[in-house]
Amino acid sequence: MSDLIRSWVESANAPDCDFPLNNLPYGVFSVGDADLRCGVAIGDRIIDATGLEAAGILRADPDADVLDAPYWNDFMELGRAAWSDYRARLTALLAEGASDDVQDQIITHSVPMADATLHMPFRVTEYTDFYAGRHHATNVGTMFRGPENALPPNWLHIPIGYNGRASSVVVSGTPVTRPNGQLKGTNDDAPRFGTSARFDIELEMGAIVGQGSNGPISVAQAFDNIFGYVLLNDWSARDIQAWEYQPLGPFQAKATATTISPWIITAEALEPFRVSTPEREKPLLDYLQELAPMLYDIALEVGMAPDGQPETVI
């Protein structure tokens, strides 16, 4: 892990702070009935990036306003070099030793995080769900096919995924309704319509592709297109899924909701946590070869609390 970069925003220097100067995640916020604005988290405050742009204090593009809308998509279109330059200049404004004038400007264009409401940080145009983690794939495969057939034969050779419903992606905190659908137990003669009794989540990370590709790109080029990452909960109605998923895979059982964190952690902020993939059981085809460390060493946990019961941390 990289050393903590100290900020004049004192709350960002606390050892247990989620938003130190090293992080600077991007999101969208509002205060009261005011318009939605692009913001950056630092300590216990949100920097009004839309306001900084309008005031000419910090602009990502000298010729256009890219943060005057309630999403980061226009900023993403600028590309990796612009992302890095903006982050470097923002870090300098917030770093310990910044002038009093700079600090006054930033405070003017910031709000306490406790006063803000967080919203979807970007517009989702496409959503692909990958079956990437081996433990996850084994657990889910065991549910439907037993431990002896948990991993499908192609899993060790090719990225497995499906194109999901982009409209199902919502920000964390959005109410999720338990879905209804067709259910059929192993001993039932026919399906019935009812409410899912096996409704759960999958704790995942979502990669935000900030740049489109004009034709095929290589594995080596892939990271240049990734803007950042979010925490993601993929809600799954397992009993509906067990009946409908063959032969074409997930459908209504996976279309209820996909909740994401309101903060996008930039790819650059996560660079110190890159690690190599585990040793392969099967050699990959050349076009999938890892040319640099392509995973992240990040500890994730989720707490679940059924109604009226204490939380269990997984």
Buried (B, 14 or more C-beta within 10 A) or exposed (E): EEEBBBBBBEBBBEEEBEBBBBBBBBBBBBBEEEEBBBBBBBBBBBBBBBBBBBEEBBBBBEEEEBBEBBBBBBBBBBEBEBBEEBBEBBBEBBBEEBEEEBBEBBEEBBBEBEEBEBBBBBBBEEBEBEBBBBEBBBEBBBEEEEEEEBBEEEBEBEEBEBEBBEEBBBBBEEEBEEBBBBBBEEEEEEBEEEBBEBBEBBBBBBBBBBBEEEEEEEBEEEBBBBBBBBBBBBBBBBBBBBBBBEEEBBBBBBBBBBBBBBBBBBBBBBEEEBEEEEEEEEEBEEEEEEEEEEEBEEEEEEEEEEEEEEEEEE
